[in-house]
Amino acid sequence: SQASGPFVAEVTEVVQKALKTTVTYVGGHSQGAFLTYNVIMNYPNLYQGAFPMAGDCWMQNEPNLWEGKPDVMQKQRQIAIAVIHGKADPVVQFSQGEHAYDCFRAMGWTKLRLFAPEKLNHMFGIAPIEQAVEWLDTVNGRNEKNALNLAKKWAKDGEWGWVRHAVK
């Protein structure tokens, strides 16, 4: 629920301090995806990436709501978002994940990718989490070894925004 966001942010801060982390990604499946959008939009200083799976953003978390707060929007846009939603999901319709992706794309996010496997249903265990985290690492400059190969592939696919982030 919306009320869980502050608790997730608090735990994130405790873990970051205890482990002295330099990069934090957050992800969640189904209801957890809705919560993922909530925490990255309301606590953008805590996260560098997110991988919401099989969910949508609540109306209260859509990125256009921060248009009057350019300093917050700037922090939010630095967060890479790997949206994961299977096209065969019978629980949370694919159109909902697509809606979240479209909301962020419309607001100018360049660190944004939709992972939409054709046959993925609502099963967390077979979602392309490893590929999503690899993508997050690459656009955040944490996968230098693989960045050049991925940048070449992305350029071929016309994904120049990702190429720009990967080569930085």
C-alpha positions in Angstrom: 0.0 0.0 0.0 0.9 3.7 -0.2 1.7 3.6 3.6 4.5 1.0 3.1 6.7 3.5 1.2 8.1 5.3 4.2 8.9 1.9 5.9 10.8 0.7 2.8 12.7 3.9 2.6 13.6 3.7 6.3 14.9 0.2 6.0 16.8 1.1 2.8 18.6 3.9 4.7 19.5 1.6 7.6 20.9 -1.1 5.2 22.8 1.5 3.2 24.4 2.9 6.3 25.2 -0.5 7.8 26.7 -1.9 4.6 28.1 1.4 3.3 26.5 0.8 -0.1 27.3 2.9 -3.1 24.5 1.7 -5.3 21.0 0.6 -4.4 18.4 -1.0 -6.7 14.8 -1.7 -5.6 12.4 -4.1 -7.1 9.1 -5.7 -6.4 6.6 -8.1 -7.9 2.9 -7.4 -8.4 1.8 -5.3 -5.4 5.6 -4.9 -4.8 5.9 -3.3 -8.2 3.4 -0.6 -7.3 5.4 -0.1 -4.1 8.6 0.1 -6.1 7.3 3.0 -8.1 6.1 4.7 -4.9 9.6 4.6 -3.2 11.6 5.7 -6.2 9.3 8.7 -6.9 9.0 9.7 -3.2 12.6 8.9 -2.1 14.7 9.4 -5.3 17.9 10.2 -3.4 18.0 6.6 -2.1 18.0 4.6 -5.3 19.9 4.4 -8.6 17.8 1.8 -10.2 14.5 -0.1 -10.0 13.0 -3.2 -11.5 9.2 -3.2 -10.9 7.7 -6.5 -12.1 4.0 -7.1 -13.1 2.6 -3.8 -11.7 1.7 -0.2 -12.5 2.2 3.1 -10.9 -0.5 4.5 -8.7 -2.0 7.8 -9.8 -0.2 9.4 -6.8 3.2 8.2 -8.2 3.0 9.1 -11.9 6.0 11.2 -12.9 4.0 14.2 -14.2 2.9 15.0 -10.6 6.4 16.5 -9.9 6.4 18.9 -12.8 6.3 21.8 -10.3 9.3 20.5 -8.5 12.2 20.5 -11.0 14.8 19.7 -8.4 12.9 16.5 -7.4 12.3 15.6 -11.0 16.0 15.9 -11.8 16.8 13.3 -9.0 14.0 11.0 -10.1 15.2 11.0 -13.8 18.6 9.8 -12.7 17.0 6.5 -11.6 17.2 3.8 -14.2 13.9 1.8 -14.4 13.8 -1.7 -15.9 10.0 -2.4 -16.2 9.4 -6.1 -16.3 5.9 -7.3 -17.4 4.9 -10.5 -19.2 2.5 -10.2 -22.1 0.7 -13.4 -20.9 0.1 -12.1 -17.3 -3.5 -13.0 -16.3 -3.4 -11.3 -12.9 -2.1 -7.8 -13.6 -2.8 -7.1 -17.3 0.2 -6.3 -19.5 -1.4 -3.0 -20.4 -0.8 -1.9 -16.8 2.9 -2.4 -17.0 2.9 -0.8 -20.4 1.0 2.2 -18.9 3.7 2.7 -16.3 6.4 2.5 -18.9 4.6 5.0 -21.2 4.1 7.4 -18.3 7.9 7.6 -17.6 8.7 7.6 -21.3 6.3 10.5 -21.9 8.1 12.5 -19.1 11.5 12.1 -20.8 13.1 9.3 -18.9 16.1 8.1 -20.9 17.2 5.4 -18.4 14.1 3.3 -19.1 13.5 -0.1 -20.6 10.5 -2.4 -21.0 11.2 -6.1 -20.7 8.1 -7.8 -22.0 8.5 -11.5 -22.7 5.7 -12.9 -24.8 5.0 -16.0 -22.7 5.8 -14.7 -19.2 2.7 -14.9 -17.0 2.6 -13.7 -13.4 5.4 -16.0 -12.2 8.2 -14.1 -10.5 10.7 -17.0 -10.7 10.9 -17.0 -14.5 11.0 -13.2 -15.0 14.1 -11.8 -16.7 15.5 -10.3 -13.5 19.1 -11.1 -14.4 18.9 -9.3 -17.7 17.1 -6.3 -16.1 19.9 -5.9 -13.4 22.6 -6.3 -16.1 20.8 -3.5 -18.0 20.6 -1.3 -14.8 24.3 -1.9 -14.1 25.2 -1.0 -17.7 23.3 2.3 -17.9 24.6 3.2 -14.5 28.2 2.7 -15.6 28.8 -0.4 -13.4 29.3 -3.0 -16.2 32.2 -1.6 -18.1 33.3 -5.0 -19.3 30.0 -5.6 -21.1 29.1 -2.0 -21.8 30.8 -1.8 -25.2 29.1 -5.0 -26.5 25.7 -3.9 -25.2 26.2 -0.4 -26.6 26.8 -1.8 -30.0 23.7 -4.0 -29.8 21.6 -1.1 -28.6 22.9 1.2 -31.3 22.0 -1.4 -33.9 18.5 -1.5 -32.3 18.2 2.3 -32.4 18.3 2.7 -28.6 20.7 5.7 -28.6 19.6 6.9 -25.1 21.0 3.7 -23.5 24.2 3.9 -25.7 24.8 7.4 -24.3 24.4 6.3 -20.7 26.5 3.1 -21.3 29.5 5.0 -22.8 29.6 7.7 -20.1 
